Amino acid sequence: MSAETVSDQFPLAEDYVDHSGHTRHFQISLHRDVLGGCHVDAHEESEREGYRFHVYSSISSDAAIGSALGILRKKIRVGLATCYLREDKLGEKSLTHNMLCGRVADDGIVVDGVLLAMEDFQKILRTHEGFEIRVVFEE
């Protein structure tokens, strides 16, 4: 199978089940860069921010694209399996455990596929006053 044939398979549509049993629909796309690498991206088909995942390979061969796609699928499964936020009866959000992973968005952080407004994030931080925090930005 040539690299052209692999590229022709994109975009892909795939469904995954999240931590609460809901099916999430993703579009997976392949983009080649001018340096010979490739980006394999998945974004949730949703009217809200939704989940997004990304894998980069510095090589765009058949094997590299297949490997990147496998890594991306694993990232999706792991990302959907973990729930970081819960909401009480009053709509107040809190952490399910002392960890939060998400994606920076224009007006907040996307956590569990939902936009967490900066005000809500600030409330969560207040409940952890005195704790140490580590912020890591990953691509």
N, C-alpha and C positions, 0 to 999 in steps of 0.2 A: 504494500500500500504506500503510495507516495504522499509527500507532505501536502500536495494539492488535494488529494482525496480526503485526508484528515481535516483539512481546512473547510472542505465542502460540507462536512457534517455539522458545522456551526452555523447559526446559533442552535443550541439544544434547549429543549424544554424538559425539565425534570421536576418531580414532586418529592417532597420530604416531609416527614412527620415531626412536629416539634415536641417539646417536653410536656405539653398539655394534651397531646393527641390530635392537634389540628394539622391538617395538610397544608403545606406551604408550597406555592408554585414558583419556580425559578426559571429565569432565562440565563443560559450560560453562553458566553461569547468568547471568541478568540481574536486577539489583536496582535499583529506583529509590529515590532518597532524597527527603526532604521538601523539599529546596531545588531540586528539578527536575532534578537530575543523575542519572546512572546508573553503576552498577558492573557490569562484565562480568568474571566470575571463571571460571577454569578450575582444577580440581583433578584430579589423577590418581586414578583408581579403583584403589586399592591397599590392602593390609593394613598396609603400613608408612607412614611419613610421606608419601613421594612428592613429586612436583613440584606446585607451585601458581603460578599467574600471575594478575595483576590489571591491569585498565585502568579508569580513571575518566574520565568525560566530564561536564562541568558542564551539558551539554544532553542531553535524552533524546528528541530527534527521531529520525525514521527514519534520516536521513543520519548523525547522530551515533552512533547505535547501530551502524549498519553500519560506520562508520569505527572505532569502538572494537573491534568484533569483528575487523576486519582487523588492527588493531594487536596485539590479543591473539594472534591466530594467528601473526603474525610473531614475537612474543616467545616463543611456545612453540617454534617451529622453531629459533630462534637458541639458546634455552636448552637444548634437547635436543641440539643439534649440538656443543656444547662439553663436553668431559670435563675436569674439574678434578682428580680424584683417581685414583690408581692404587694397587693393593694388591700387595705382593710375596708370595712363597711362604709367608712366615711370618705373613701377615696384617697387616703394618705398612703404614700408609697414608702416602702422600707426594703432593706436588703434581706434576701433569703439566707445568706451567709455573709461573712465579712469580706466580700469580694464583689466587684462590679466590672464587667467588660462590656464595651460597646463601641460605637463609632461616633466621632465628632460630627455634628450637623450644624447648620447655620444658626438654629435657634435652640440648641440643646444637645443631648446625647441620645443616640438610638440604642436602646437596651432592650433585649428580648424582642427585637423587631418593632418596637414602639418608641416614639419620641418622648424622652424624659426632658421636660422643660428645665431650664437652668434654675428656676425657682424651686422646683421639686428636688433637684439635685442638691441645692443648697440646704434644704430641709433635712435631707438624708445626712449630709455632712455634719450638720449641727448635732444630730443624735450620736455622732461618733467623736464628739469633742474630746481631745486628749489622746486619741489614738494616733498612731503613726500612719502615714499615707505614702504610697509609691505610685507615681504616674509614669506609665511607659507608653510611648507612641510607636505602634507597629504598623507596617504597611500590609 
